[in-house]
Amino acid sequence: MTAQDALASGIAEVEQIVARARTAQQAFEACGSQALYDKAALAAGWAIMEPARNRSLAELAVETTGLGNVPDKITKNHRKTLGLLRDIAGVQTQGIISDDPATGITEIIRPIGVIGAVVPSTNPAATPANNIINALKGGNAIVVAPSPKGVASCELLLSFIHAEFAKLGLDPDLVQMIPAPGSKAKTQALMETADRVICTGSQNNVHRAQSCGTPAVAVGAGNVTVIVDETAALADAAAKITASKTFDNATSCSSENAVVVVDAVYDQFIAALAREGGALVPEAGTAGIIAKLWPDGHLNREVIAQDADKMLAALDMGGKVPADTEFLAVETKGIGPDHPLSGEKLSRILAVYRAADFPDAKAIAARILDHQGAGHSIGIHTRQDARAVELGREMPTCRVIVNQAHTFATGGAFTNGMPFSLSMGCGSWGGNSIDTNLNWRHFVQTTKIVREIPPREPALSDIFAAYWAEAGE
């Protein structure tokens, strides 16, 4: 078979998968009820949350992707799915959701159809599961396009989901994936034939999703920056930043990449980080870290999302830092393309900036986000809530995370009100159409029944009276 024949065969295969998904979805919707949609979503949820299956998925993910660690992936699979199921419990996604006599409008919530979901290798089970649950909750079918390293995890997840579906008599064609070998051409074919694209992952994929001709919901790049001001509870901030930075070996887009510390508490905070396992690399040692972290202009795969001992060995830092080191806190000043530490590092490495005061910290953080990560989120550890509000008014960000471990808070937590999600919209700052966490609302649409009502046309004076009083007619 020639390469051209293989390409055509792969595209035809995707078209057949989508066709089966469309047939399954139409039947799912035709006999649809809230109970049916909820049952399907719960089946997918239990498929990943059942402890033995969760462990199998976590172990396979680490084995095949080489990213993260098993205990944290088990925690992530469990908590992200449990939180999502809590969020959607009792949510109406089928039938008439409003009937307003005053406007004459009746609103009916409807499925979108076939969802095409492009997912990354960093969370090869949790992210597909999140998309699948949301899709089923809304009465949709879904076809997942995993990254090459995520194929095995996705295959196993779908086998678990289909086993649950078999117990309930649900059509397995409601949840499918693009089989190996994956390719850009196959993913492109999925994006062009689905009814909506959901894309989480590389910015290359995001660009392709948003230009494929199908309505797309995509998310922006993370490069979380956190400010520690002079009023912060330093021990608490250091503990939370450490827990967040090291969770699943920093695979999350919500993992802290830079911390900006106000000068008045800089030394005390660095000491607090050291007590948590954060070893300081002075600015004089930055060049060596950069050379080994980006040996050929690309992030070193022996460092990305690795356990601390493997990361330190790859960076030739073994024996140069304390034995209990969990991550490296690297002092730096540079920001921008020529200063890679100011960007996302996907590893247990935290860039540390020293600010003269809070206004200076804001300015540094803004420059970092302008370089990378605009729209995603920023954090602050402070006792002055007004400063968090100030960041919300001034910074190019959709989320300000206050006094929390960032990676646990941004995508939803049981201790805050954000929707549980693994995909964060970044608004216009990040080139996205959404500024919220991806959630069930992005998997449904509505039809409005519009009836005539008595006229409600105002007089000009009703609208302009105050303006005329100030500016004249």
Secondary structure, DSSP 8 states (H G I E B T S, - for coil): --HHHHHHHHHHHHHHHHHHHHHHHHHHHHT--HHHHHHHHHHHHHHHHSHHHHHHHHHHHHHHH--S-HHHHHHHHHHHHHHHHHHHTT---SEEEEEETTTTEEEEEEE--EEEEE--SSSTTHHHHHHHHHHHHTT-EEEEE--GGGHHHHHHHHHHHHHHHHHHT--GGGEEE--SS--HHHHHHHHHHSSEEEE-S-HHHHHHHHTSSS-EEE-----EEEEE-TTS-HHHHHHHHHHHHHGGGG-STTSEEEEEEEGGGHHHHHHHHHHTTEEEE-GGGHHHHHHHHSTTSS--TTTTT--HHHHHHHTT-TTTS-TT--EEEEE----STT-GGGS---SSEEEEEEESSHHHHHHHHHHHHHHTTTBT-EEEE-S-HHHHHHHHHHSSBS-EEESS-HHHHTT--TTS-S---S-B--TGGGT-S--SB--GGGGEEEEEEE---------HHHHHHHHHHHH--
